[in-house]
């Protein structure tokens, strides 16, 4: 088992409040393709930062000899260990802003995690030190021209997407997805998010990862960088 010298702080974790429904929604709307199309050349070890319920980590385990997946939420990790275990995956409870791992990785990925961190440039530099030479970083995170969109916008968006979701996922799944999107715990979580604009996103990530390139995917921005 990989050892870490980091200890979990005693504080509430908002994702615990809706872990099961978040897992359901994330399973329906997986963005694994973005990551699997941008894997590193070496398939030794991969690190998934903010792994949630293990959806991406489980997919990466098909390609890499070993996957380390970290997340702050105990309930998310419990779901991951129950539903997405594999002999080559290790799930660790750890804060993405205080990573303390004793090895380097061929691939480091993260999906919709870094906008939660209080000091993003510092966190990115710490992550960069965990990457092997010839390794690859592939990140995906939210961007918005409004730092914290109004709650009413999320409510209207959820209602607007219901009919298209019915066509894509079926009425039962779309109804459950709508209920989650309108749940008080999820809306409260969204109200605490702080997003970067596209320009600030590119400035911060581009400064840390010179030569990286960006991919816009709806309300997300992808970052891809190889440590040559």
Buried (B, 14 or more C-beta within 10 A) or exposed (E): EEEBEBEEEEEEBBBBBBBBBBBBBBEBEEBBEBBBEBBBEBBBBBBBBBBBBBBBBBBBBEBBEBBBBBBBBEBBBBBBBEEBEBEBBBBBBBBBBBBEBEEBBBBBBBBBBBBBBEEBEEBBEBBBEBBBEEBBBBBBBBBBEEEEBEEEEBEEEBEEBBEEBBEEBEEEBBBBBBEBBEBEBBBEBBEEBEBBBEEBBBEBBBEBBEEBEBBEEEEBBBBBBBBE
